[in-house]
Amino acid sequence: MCAITITLTPATDPACLQLQDALSDYLQQLTGSSGRASFAASTLGERGFFLLARENAQAVGCVAVRELSAGIGEIKRMYACPGTRGVGAQLLCALEQHARERGFQALWLETRKINQRAVDFYQRNGFMIRENYGTYIGRPEAVCFEKAL
């Protein structure tokens, strides 16, 4: 049985950077945009954080939470390596726990409608579609989600 561990890590960790590059490559192929422009580690805010998932010491997933406002965190750069089962759900569970501990009351995120796998994943995990926010307002290719914690 494979053991998955999830730890807080700096966004500059080499394993995180490698996973973010893999995510960017995947998004570029799927949507025509890598998503790199929508996230910078410097924008995490005071309560933001980055998580890294390892399976038998190998990095297999990552996710960040950026502080949008006092009570709202935004999920950014969620990625699990192809072929890993359950990593995304475990990352999301750990993310929610860390977000609660930091005082967030809700999580928001955006993905592209064409990314049906992500849309299904977030809906399966209790996220509800919400009105587009911030830079996603007026962008018909975007779908935004929220979940109360």
PyMOL CGO cylinders between C-alpha atoms (Angstrom):
from pymol import cmd
from pymol.cgo import CYLINDER

trace = [
    CYLINDER, 0.00, 0.00, 0.00, 1.22, 3.48, -0.88, 0.3, 1, 1, 1, 1, 1, 1,
    CYLINDER, 1.22, 3.48, -0.88, 1.47, 6.05, 1.87, 0.3, 1, 1, 1, 1, 1, 1,
    CYLINDER, 1.47, 6.05, 1.87, 0.48, 9.60, 0.98, 0.3, 1, 1, 1, 1, 1, 1,
    CYLINDER, 0.48, 9.60, 0.98, 1.78, 12.40, 3.17, 0.3, 1, 1, 1, 1, 1, 1,
    CYLINDER, 1.78, 12.40, 3.17, 0.73, 16.02, 2.82, 0.3, 1, 1, 1, 1, 1, 1,
    CYLINDER, 0.73, 16.02, 2.82, 2.83, 18.81, 4.24, 0.3, 1, 1, 1, 1, 1, 1,
    CYLINDER, 2.83, 18.81, 4.24, 2.99, 22.60, 4.21, 0.3, 1, 1, 1, 1, 1, 1,
    CYLINDER, 2.99, 22.60, 4.21, 5.80, 23.69, 1.95, 0.3, 1, 1, 1, 1, 1, 1,
    CYLINDER, 5.80, 23.69, 1.95, 7.14, 26.85, 0.35, 0.3, 1, 1, 1, 1, 1, 1,
    CYLINDER, 7.14, 26.85, 0.35, 5.85, 27.45, -3.18, 0.3, 1, 1, 1, 1, 1, 1,
    CYLINDER, 5.85, 27.45, -3.18, 9.50, 27.69, -4.22, 0.3, 1, 1, 1, 1, 1, 1,
    CYLINDER, 9.50, 27.69, -4.22, 10.20, 24.07, -3.24, 0.3, 1, 1, 1, 1, 1, 1,
    CYLINDER, 10.20, 24.07, -3.24, 11.71, 22.39, -6.35, 0.3, 1, 1, 1, 1, 1, 1,
    CYLINDER, 11.71, 22.39, -6.35, 9.12, 19.59, -6.23, 0.3, 1, 1, 1, 1, 1, 1,
    CYLINDER, 9.12, 19.59, -6.23, 6.30, 22.17, -6.13, 0.3, 1, 1, 1, 1, 1, 1,
    CYLINDER, 6.30, 22.17, -6.13, 7.80, 24.05, -9.05, 0.3, 1, 1, 1, 1, 1, 1,
    CYLINDER, 7.80, 24.05, -9.05, 8.04, 20.84, -11.08, 0.3, 1, 1, 1, 1, 1, 1,
    CYLINDER, 8.04, 20.84, -11.08, 4.40, 19.97, -10.36, 0.3, 1, 1, 1, 1, 1, 1,
    CYLINDER, 4.40, 19.97, -10.36, 3.27, 23.50, -11.21, 0.3, 1, 1, 1, 1, 1, 1,
    CYLINDER, 3.27, 23.50, -11.21, 5.10, 23.21, -14.54, 0.3, 1, 1, 1, 1, 1, 1,
    CYLINDER, 5.10, 23.21, -14.54, 3.33, 19.90, -15.24, 0.3, 1, 1, 1, 1, 1, 1,
    CYLINDER, 3.33, 19.90, -15.24, -0.02, 21.55, -14.41, 0.3, 1, 1, 1, 1, 1, 1,
    CYLINDER, -0.02, 21.55, -14.41, 0.77, 24.49, -16.70, 0.3, 1, 1, 1, 1, 1, 1,
    CYLINDER, 0.77, 24.49, -16.70, 1.65, 22.13, -19.56, 0.3, 1, 1, 1, 1, 1, 1,
    CYLINDER, 1.65, 22.13, -19.56, -1.60, 20.19, -19.05, 0.3, 1, 1, 1, 1, 1, 1,
    CYLINDER, -1.60, 20.19, -19.05, -3.72, 23.36, -18.93, 0.3, 1, 1, 1, 1, 1, 1,
    CYLINDER, -3.72, 23.36, -18.93, -2.01, 24.76, -22.03, 0.3, 1, 1, 1, 1, 1, 1,
    CYLINDER, -2.01, 24.76, -22.03, -2.94, 21.62, -23.98, 0.3, 1, 1, 1, 1, 1, 1,
    CYLINDER, -2.94, 21.62, -23.98, -6.50, 21.50, -22.62, 0.3, 1, 1, 1, 1, 1, 1,
    CYLINDER, -6.50, 21.50, -22.62, -7.50, 25.16, -22.61, 0.3, 1, 1, 1, 1, 1, 1,
    CYLINDER, -7.50, 25.16, -22.61, -4.93, 27.05, -24.63, 0.3, 1, 1, 1, 1, 1, 1,
    CYLINDER, -4.93, 27.05, -24.63, -3.76, 28.89, -21.50, 0.3, 1, 1, 1, 1, 1, 1,
    CYLINDER, -3.76, 28.89, -21.50, -1.17, 27.64, -19.00, 0.3, 1, 1, 1, 1, 1, 1,
    CYLINDER, -1.17, 27.64, -19.00, -2.69, 29.49, -16.03, 0.3, 1, 1, 1, 1, 1, 1,
    CYLINDER, -2.69, 29.49, -16.03, 0.76, 30.75, -15.05, 0.3, 1, 1, 1, 1, 1, 1,
    CYLINDER, 0.76, 30.75, -15.05, -0.38, 34.38, -15.22, 0.3, 1, 1, 1, 1, 1, 1,
    CYLINDER, -0.38, 34.38, -15.22, -3.14, 33.84, -12.67, 0.3, 1, 1, 1, 1, 1, 1,
    CYLINDER, -3.14, 33.84, -12.67, -0.86, 32.86, -9.79, 0.3, 1, 1, 1, 1, 1, 1,
    CYLINDER, -0.86, 32.86, -9.79, 2.27, 34.17, -8.14, 0.3, 1, 1, 1, 1, 1, 1,
    CYLINDER, 2.27, 34.17, -8.14, 3.55, 32.82, -4.82, 0.3, 1, 1, 1, 1, 1, 1,
    CYLINDER, 3.55, 32.82, -4.82, 4.01, 36.41, -3.66, 0.3, 1, 1, 1, 1, 1, 1,
    CYLINDER, 4.01, 36.41, -3.66, 0.21, 36.86, -3.70, 0.3, 1, 1, 1, 1, 1, 1,
    CYLINDER, 0.21, 36.86, -3.70, -0.60, 34.16, -1.12, 0.3, 1, 1, 1, 1, 1, 1,
    CYLINDER, -0.60, 34.16, -1.12, -1.17, 36.78, 1.59, 0.3, 1, 1, 1, 1, 1, 1,
    CYLINDER, -1.17, 36.78, 1.59, -0.54, 36.52, 5.30, 0.3, 1, 1, 1, 1, 1, 1,
    CYLINDER, -0.54, 36.52, 5.30, -2.68, 33.41, 5.81, 0.3, 1, 1, 1, 1, 1, 1,
    CYLINDER, -2.68, 33.41, 5.81, -2.12, 31.75, 2.45, 0.3, 1, 1, 1, 1, 1, 1,
    CYLINDER, -2.12, 31.75, 2.45, -0.24, 28.47, 2.16, 0.3, 1, 1, 1, 1, 1, 1,
    CYLINDER, -0.24, 28.47, 2.16, 1.00, 25.76, -0.18, 0.3, 1, 1, 1, 1, 1, 1,
    CYLINDER, 1.00, 25.76, -0.18, 0.61, 22.01, 0.30, 0.3, 1, 1, 1, 1, 1, 1,
    CYLINDER, 0.61, 22.01, 0.30, 2.66, 19.21, -1.25, 0.3, 1, 1, 1, 1, 1, 1,
    CYLINDER, 2.66, 19.21, -1.25, 1.53, 15.58, -1.46, 0.3, 1, 1, 1, 1, 1, 1,
    CYLINDER, 1.53, 15.58, -1.46, 4.10, 12.82, -1.57, 0.3, 1, 1, 1, 1, 1, 1,
    CYLINDER, 4.10, 12.82, -1.57, 3.53, 9.14, -2.22, 0.3, 1, 1, 1, 1, 1, 1,
    CYLINDER, 3.53, 9.14, -2.22, 6.39, 7.00, -0.96, 0.3, 1, 1, 1, 1, 1, 1,
    CYLINDER, 6.39, 7.00, -0.96, 8.59, 10.14, -0.89, 0.3, 1, 1, 1, 1, 1, 1,
    CYLINDER, 8.59, 10.14, -0.89, 7.80, 11.12, -4.50, 0.3, 1, 1, 1, 1, 1, 1,
    CYLINDER, 7.80, 11.12, -4.50, 5.94, 14.42, -5.10, 0.3, 1, 1, 1, 1, 1, 1,
    CYLINDER, 5.94, 14.42, -5.10, 2.54, 13.60, -6.65, 0.3, 1, 1, 1, 1, 1, 1,
    CYLINDER, 2.54, 13.60, -6.65, 0.34, 16.65, -6.03, 0.3, 1, 1, 1, 1, 1, 1,
    CYLINDER, 0.34, 16.65, -6.03, 0.16, 20.23, -4.89, 0.3, 1, 1, 1, 1, 1, 1,
    CYLINDER, 0.16, 20.23, -4.89, -2.29, 23.02, -4.14, 0.3, 1, 1, 1, 1, 1, 1,
    CYLINDER, -2.29, 23.02, -4.14, -2.17, 26.60, -2.86, 0.3, 1, 1, 1, 1, 1, 1,
    CYLINDER, -2.17, 26.60, -2.86, -4.61, 28.83, -1.03, 0.3, 1, 1, 1, 1, 1, 1,
    CYLINDER, -4.61, 28.83, -1.03, -4.40, 32.56, -1.56, 0.3, 1, 1, 1, 1, 1, 1,
    CYLINDER, -4.40, 32.56, -1.56, -6.09, 34.98, 0.84, 0.3, 1, 1, 1, 1, 1, 1,
    CYLINDER, -6.09, 34.98, 0.84, -8.76, 36.92, -1.07, 0.3, 1, 1, 1, 1, 1, 1,
    CYLINDER, -8.76, 36.92, -1.07, -10.21, 38.62, 2.00, 0.3, 1, 1, 1, 1, 1, 1,
    CYLINDER, -10.21, 38.62, 2.00, -10.34, 38.11, 5.76, 0.3, 1, 1, 1, 1, 1, 1,
    CYLINDER, -10.34, 38.11, 5.76, -12.66, 35.12, 5.50, 0.3, 1, 1, 1, 1, 1, 1,
    CYLINDER, -12.66, 35.12, 5.50, -12.18, 33.86, 1.95, 0.3, 1, 1, 1, 1, 1, 1,
    CYLINDER, -12.18, 33.86, 1.95, -9.37, 31.75, 0.56, 0.3, 1, 1, 1, 1, 1, 1,
    CYLINDER, -9.37, 31.75, 0.56, -8.92, 31.07, -3.14, 0.3, 1, 1, 1, 1, 1, 1,
    CYLINDER, -8.92, 31.07, -3.14, -7.72, 27.66, -4.28, 0.3, 1, 1, 1, 1, 1, 1,
    CYLINDER, -7.72, 27.66, -4.28, -4.93, 27.94, -6.83, 0.3, 1, 1, 1, 1, 1, 1,
    CYLINDER, -4.93, 27.94, -6.83, -2.71, 25.50, -8.75, 0.3, 1, 1, 1, 1, 1, 1,
    CYLINDER, -2.71, 25.50, -8.75, -4.44, 22.27, -7.67, 0.3, 1, 1, 1, 1, 1, 1,
    CYLINDER, -4.44, 22.27, -7.67, -2.73, 19.34, -9.37, 0.3, 1, 1, 1, 1, 1, 1,
    CYLINDER, -2.73, 19.34, -9.37, -2.37, 15.59, -8.93, 0.3, 1, 1, 1, 1, 1, 1,
    CYLINDER, -2.37, 15.59, -8.93, -0.12, 13.57, -11.20, 0.3, 1, 1, 1, 1, 1, 1,
    CYLINDER, -0.12, 13.57, -11.20, -1.87, 11.38, -13.77, 0.3, 1, 1, 1, 1, 1, 1,
    CYLINDER, -1.87, 11.38, -13.77, -2.40, 7.84, -12.54, 0.3, 1, 1, 1, 1, 1, 1,
    CYLINDER, -2.40, 7.84, -12.54, -2.57, 8.76, -8.87, 0.3, 1, 1, 1, 1, 1, 1,
    CYLINDER, -2.57, 8.76, -8.87, -5.88, 7.86, -7.30, 0.3, 1, 1, 1, 1, 1, 1,
    CYLINDER, -5.88, 7.86, -7.30, -7.23, 9.75, -4.31, 0.3, 1, 1, 1, 1, 1, 1,
    CYLINDER, -7.23, 9.75, -4.31, -4.42, 12.31, -4.15, 0.3, 1, 1, 1, 1, 1, 1,
    CYLINDER, -4.42, 12.31, -4.15, -6.66, 15.21, -5.18, 0.3, 1, 1, 1, 1, 1, 1,
    CYLINDER, -6.66, 15.21, -5.18, -9.31, 14.35, -2.60, 0.3, 1, 1, 1, 1, 1, 1,
    CYLINDER, -9.31, 14.35, -2.60, -6.70, 13.99, 0.14, 0.3, 1, 1, 1, 1, 1, 1,
    CYLINDER, -6.70, 13.99, 0.14, -5.11, 17.31, -0.83, 0.3, 1, 1, 1, 1, 1, 1,
    CYLINDER, -5.11, 17.31, -0.83, -8.51, 18.99, -0.75, 0.3, 1, 1, 1, 1, 1, 1,
    CYLINDER, -8.51, 18.99, -0.75, -9.29, 17.54, 2.67, 0.3, 1, 1, 1, 1, 1, 1,
    CYLINDER, -9.29, 17.54, 2.67, -5.95, 18.75, 4.08, 0.3, 1, 1, 1, 1, 1, 1,
    CYLINDER, -5.95, 18.75, 4.08, -6.44, 22.12, 2.41, 0.3, 1, 1, 1, 1, 1, 1,
    CYLINDER, -6.44, 22.12, 2.41, -9.85, 22.57, 4.05, 0.3, 1, 1, 1, 1, 1, 1,
    CYLINDER, -9.85, 22.57, 4.05, -8.43, 21.67, 7.46, 0.3, 1, 1, 1, 1, 1, 1,
    CYLINDER, -8.43, 21.67, 7.46, -5.52, 24.13, 7.14, 0.3, 1, 1, 1, 1, 1, 1,
    CYLINDER, -5.52, 24.13, 7.14, -7.86, 26.83, 5.80, 0.3, 1, 1, 1, 1, 1, 1,
    CYLINDER, -7.86, 26.83, 5.80, -10.19, 26.44, 8.81, 0.3, 1, 1, 1, 1, 1, 1,
    CYLINDER, -10.19, 26.44, 8.81, -7.21, 26.62, 11.20, 0.3, 1, 1, 1, 1, 1, 1,
    CYLINDER, -7.21, 26.62, 11.20, -6.20, 29.93, 9.56, 0.3, 1, 1, 1, 1, 1, 1,
    CYLINDER, -6.20, 29.93, 9.56, -9.67, 31.40, 10.03, 0.3, 1, 1, 1, 1, 1, 1,
    CYLINDER, -9.67, 31.40, 10.03, -11.07, 31.09, 6.52, 0.3, 1, 1, 1, 1, 1, 1,
    CYLINDER, -11.07, 31.09, 6.52, -14.83, 30.60, 6.41, 0.3, 1, 1, 1, 1, 1, 1,
    CYLINDER, -14.83, 30.60, 6.41, -15.11, 29.86, 2.68, 0.3, 1, 1, 1, 1, 1, 1,
    CYLINDER, -15.11, 29.86, 2.68, -13.06, 28.73, -0.27, 0.3, 1, 1, 1, 1, 1, 1,
    CYLINDER, -13.06, 28.73, -0.27, -13.50, 30.02, -3.82, 0.3, 1, 1, 1, 1, 1, 1,
    CYLINDER, -13.50, 30.02, -3.82, -11.89, 28.89, -7.06, 0.3, 1, 1, 1, 1, 1, 1,
    CYLINDER, -11.89, 28.89, -7.06, -12.07, 29.17, -10.83, 0.3, 1, 1, 1, 1, 1, 1,
    CYLINDER, -12.07, 29.17, -10.83, -11.54, 26.58, -13.51, 0.3, 1, 1, 1, 1, 1, 1,
    CYLINDER, -11.54, 26.58, -13.51, -12.40, 26.45, -17.17, 0.3, 1, 1, 1, 1, 1, 1,
    CYLINDER, -12.40, 26.45, -17.17, -15.70, 24.93, -18.24, 0.3, 1, 1, 1, 1, 1, 1,
    CYLINDER, -15.70, 24.93, -18.24, -13.80, 22.78, -20.75, 0.3, 1, 1, 1, 1, 1, 1,
    CYLINDER, -13.80, 22.78, -20.75, -11.94, 21.15, -17.83, 0.3, 1, 1, 1, 1, 1, 1,
    CYLINDER, -11.94, 21.15, -17.83, -14.82, 18.79, -17.09, 0.3, 1, 1, 1, 1, 1, 1,
    CYLINDER, -14.82, 18.79, -17.09, -12.66, 16.57, -14.90, 0.3, 1, 1, 1, 1, 1, 1,
    CYLINDER, -12.66, 16.57, -14.90, -12.00, 19.49, -12.53, 0.3, 1, 1, 1, 1, 1, 1,
    CYLINDER, -12.00, 19.49, -12.53, -15.63, 20.67, -12.65, 0.3, 1, 1, 1, 1, 1, 1,
    CYLINDER, -15.63, 20.67, -12.65, -16.83, 17.18, -11.70, 0.3, 1, 1, 1, 1, 1, 1,
    CYLINDER, -16.83, 17.18, -11.70, -14.17, 16.86, -8.97, 0.3, 1, 1, 1, 1, 1, 1,
    CYLINDER, -14.17, 16.86, -8.97, -15.15, 20.08, -7.21, 0.3, 1, 1, 1, 1, 1, 1,
    CYLINDER, -15.15, 20.08, -7.21, -18.88, 19.34, -7.43, 0.3, 1, 1, 1, 1, 1, 1,
    CYLINDER, -18.88, 19.34, -7.43, -18.28, 15.83, -6.05, 0.3, 1, 1, 1, 1, 1, 1,
    CYLINDER, -18.28, 15.83, -6.05, -16.45, 17.42, -3.12, 0.3, 1, 1, 1, 1, 1, 1,
    CYLINDER, -16.45, 17.42, -3.12, -19.21, 19.82, -2.09, 0.3, 1, 1, 1, 1, 1, 1,
    CYLINDER, -19.21, 19.82, -2.09, -18.36, 22.95, -4.08, 0.3, 1, 1, 1, 1, 1, 1,
    CYLINDER, -18.36, 22.95, -4.08, -21.24, 24.91, -5.56, 0.3, 1, 1, 1, 1, 1, 1,
    CYLINDER, -21.24, 24.91, -5.56, -21.15, 27.02, -8.72, 0.3, 1, 1, 1, 1, 1, 1,
    CYLINDER, -21.15, 27.02, -8.72, -21.13, 30.72, -7.89, 0.3, 1, 1, 1, 1, 1, 1,
    CYLINDER, -21.13, 30.72, -7.89, -21.15, 33.97, -9.82, 0.3, 1, 1, 1, 1, 1, 1,
    CYLINDER, -21.15, 33.97, -9.82, -17.81, 34.70, -11.44, 0.3, 1, 1, 1, 1, 1, 1,
    CYLINDER, -17.81, 34.70, -11.44, -15.63, 37.00, -9.34, 0.3, 1, 1, 1, 1, 1, 1,
    CYLINDER, -15.63, 37.00, -9.34, -12.59, 39.23, -9.78, 0.3, 1, 1, 1, 1, 1, 1,
    CYLINDER, -12.59, 39.23, -9.78, -10.76, 38.80, -13.08, 0.3, 1, 1, 1, 1, 1, 1,
    CYLINDER, -10.76, 38.80, -13.08, -13.22, 36.06, -14.10, 0.3, 1, 1, 1, 1, 1, 1,
    CYLINDER, -13.22, 36.06, -14.10, -16.21, 38.42, -14.36, 0.3, 1, 1, 1, 1, 1, 1,
    CYLINDER, -16.21, 38.42, -14.36, -17.45, 38.50, -17.93, 0.3, 1, 1, 1, 1, 1, 1,
    CYLINDER, -17.45, 38.50, -17.93, -15.37, 35.51, -18.99, 0.3, 1, 1, 1, 1, 1, 1,
    CYLINDER, -15.37, 35.51, -18.99, -17.76, 32.88, -20.40, 0.3, 1, 1, 1, 1, 1, 1,
    CYLINDER, -17.76, 32.88, -20.40, -15.06, 30.19, -20.49, 0.3, 1, 1, 1, 1, 1, 1,
    CYLINDER, -15.06, 30.19, -20.49, -14.66, 30.39, -16.69, 0.3, 1, 1, 1, 1, 1, 1,
    CYLINDER, -14.66, 30.39, -16.69, -16.72, 28.67, -14.05, 0.3, 1, 1, 1, 1, 1, 1,
    CYLINDER, -16.72, 28.67, -14.05, -16.32, 29.67, -10.39, 0.3, 1, 1, 1, 1, 1, 1,
    CYLINDER, -16.32, 29.67, -10.39, -17.07, 27.62, -7.29, 0.3, 1, 1, 1, 1, 1, 1,
    CYLINDER, -17.07, 27.62, -7.29, -17.39, 28.17, -3.57, 0.3, 1, 1, 1, 1, 1, 1,
    CYLINDER, -17.39, 28.17, -3.57, -17.63, 26.07, -0.44, 0.3, 1, 1, 1, 1, 1, 1,
    CYLINDER, -17.63, 26.07, -0.44, -18.40, 27.16, 3.10, 0.3, 1, 1, 1, 1, 1, 1,
    CYLINDER, -18.40, 27.16, 3.10, -16.07, 25.71, 5.72, 0.3, 1, 1, 1, 1, 1, 1,
]
cmd.load_cgo(trace, "trace")
